[in-house]
């Protein structure tokens, strides 16, 4: 029995979703972060508390809540990484340099 507060994240999985998330746990070629998110959703669907789910998966409580809410909003597609605000590429895909700089092509 799960201890702790009851969660507001009532995750219900269809058979197809459960099968896919369980296959992620067995896969050897899937990204580790995606497999961990799938484990979070499986534990929440089993009725584990957010704190206990975080302890079992090694994630902070706020990250468990984040992935639970993203799953409820977008189902399995919601577990994918969103585009970040990271560093923009220096070189354009066409081979030229970004921001009007000279490229590295030989003249």
N, C-alpha and C positions, 0 to 999 in steps of 0.2 A: 504494500500500500504506500502510495506517495505521501510524504510528509510535507509540511509547509503550507503556504497559502494556496488556495485554488487559483488557477490562472484564468484570465479573461480570454485567453487564446484557446477557443474550443476548436481543435483541428479534427476534422472528419475526413477520412481518405476513402476514395473509391477503390475498388479492387485493382484497377489498372494503375492508379497512382501508387498504391502500396507495392505492387509488383515491380514497378519501375524504380522506386526508391530502394527497395530491397536488393534489386539487381545492382544498383550503384554501390552497395556495401560489399558486394562480391567482386566487383570489377577491379581489374588491375591497371587499366589504362585511363581511368577517369581522374580528373584533378582532385587532390586531397581535400581542398576546400569545399568543392561541390559534394563530395561524399560525406563530409562532416555536416553540411547543411541538411542533406538527406537524412542523416542519423538524428539530427535535432527534430526534424518534422516527425519521424517515426516515433521518437520518444514522447513528443507532445501528443501525438495521436493515441498513444497507449495510456495517457492520463498522467504522465509524470509532471511534476511541478517545474516551473521555469528554473528555479535554483538547482534542483536535482539534475535536470537536463544539462545545465551548464557545467555542473560538477562532472557528469559522466562524459561529456564531450570536450571538456577543457576550454569552454568558451565563457566569457563573462555573461552575467544575467542580461545585460542590455543587448548583447549580440544575439542571444537566444530569442529575446522579444522581437528584435529587428527581423530575423529570418522567419519567425512565426507570422508576423504581420505581413511580410512580403509574400509569403506563401499563401496566406488567406486572400490577399489582393490579386495575385497573379497565378496562383496554383504552381505547378512545376516550373513554368516559364519565369516566375518571380524569383526563383533561386539562382538564376544566372547573374553573372557580374554585370553591373551597369557601367557605362563608359565613365572613366574618371576624369578628374581635373588635372591629371598629371602633365608632365612636360610634353610640349608639342614637338613633333619631329623637326629636326634641323634641315633635312633634305627632303625635297618634294619627291613623290613617287616617279615623276617623269625624268629624274636624273639631274635636274637643275637644283640649285640651292634655293632655300627659302629666303624670304625678305629681301630680295633683290641682290643677293650676294653672288659672286662669280662661282660657277660650279667647278668640279674637279676634273672635267673632261679635258683631254689633250686637244690643243688647237691644231 
